[in-house]
Amino acid sequence: MTGLSISVEWNSYARNRKALRVTQPHGIQRSSYFLSLPFRYGVPLTICSGILHWLLSESVFLVYPTTYNCAGDIYIGGPTKQPYLGFSFIAIVTTIAMGAMFIFILVPLGWFQRLDSLMPLAGSDSRAIASACFRPDEDVNAHIMPVQYGALPKIRDDSDEPQHCSFTTATDVELPQENRVYV
């Protein structure tokens, strides 16, 4: 889910000009997400994960039996120190059902989420992120201004050099085109 959220936000920079999301924001920069996810995903996932872990802990557990005699006193000769493994059938079935529900909800979220720009997927690959951050020399304050990802215009129209794609504050950035070579 975190990877999907990162990909959706990364991809949105090709369509809209936005401020960067950083750990310690300055100026108009945005702060990073708590739990690395937007609250609409993070809170339900945290709650469901907590319930799933609690159900799992209720499914299988250790039992330390104590043996009593007819008078209600602890029977000394009985197995008072040996633990036994106990289980709850209802908790096991509920854990399996909730885990399956988790999967049946999360898989379609990822399956039907379409990334509609031609921005290369980077996820958390630092090499892909670094290559997208090579800004033009004249783009001095790109780190504190709203940026957009796209193909920068060629310096000379007659050159055969491929265009460069990066994050920039330039207003004449365009979406990358299919079947074109970019640096």
C-alpha positions, 0 to 999 in steps of 0.5 A: 500500500505504501508503494502504491501511494508513493507511485500515485504521488510521484506520477501526479507531478507529471500532471500538476505543479506541486510543492515537494513533500519533505521531512522538514518543510521550509516555505511552501514545501509539504510535510511527509505523511505520518506512517508514510501513507495518507490518513485515508489509507494509514488509519484504516490499515493501522486499525485493521492490522491491530485487530488482526494481530489481536485476533492472532494472539487469541488464536493460539496461546499457552495454558499453564494448568493447575491441578486441585484435589477434592478439598480445593488445595493445589495438588502437589504431585500434579503437572503444575509447571508444564505449559500446554498449547491452547487454541480458539477455533472461533479466533482462528476462523475470524483471523483467516476471514479478516486476513482474506478480507484484507487481501480482497480489499487491497488487491483491487485497490492496486489493480484498478489504480491507473497511472495515466502519465508517461512519467517513469515509475520510480517507487523508492529507487534512488537512481530513478529519483536522482535522474529526475532531479537533475534540474536545469542550471537556471532553476536555482530555487526548485527545491522550495518552489512548486515543481512539475515533471516533464520534458524541458524544451531543447536549447537549440531546435536544430540539435539532434540531442534528446530532450531532458526530463526532470523536475523543474519550476519552468512553465514551458515543461511538456509531458513526455511523448511515447516513442521519443528518446529522453535523457 
